[in-house]
């Protein structure tokens, strides 16, 4: 699996965690919601970093 695929997978997982966070928040489970938001944010940060590294490596090849 290449970096782009990994980043895409992380983005999809982040969206899933964010959806769960919204449902938990609406149900009054605020601690669960905040934990899922944190996990979602971390996955988005990691996927952004992977895409950045991929972009830089492609630039360096040219």
Residue pairs with C-beta under 8 A, 6 or more apart in sequence:
1 9
2 54
3 50
3 51
3 53
3 54
4 50
4 51
4 54
6 47
6 50
7 47
7 48
7 50
7 51
7 54
8 47
10 43
10 44
10 46
10 47
10 50
11 43
11 44
11 47
13 43
14 39
14 40
14 41
14 43
14 44
14 47
15 40
17 36
17 37
17 39
17 40
17 43
18 36
18 37
18 40
20 36
21 32
21 33
21 34
21 35
21 36
21 37
21 40
22 33
24 30
24 32
24 33
24 36
25 33
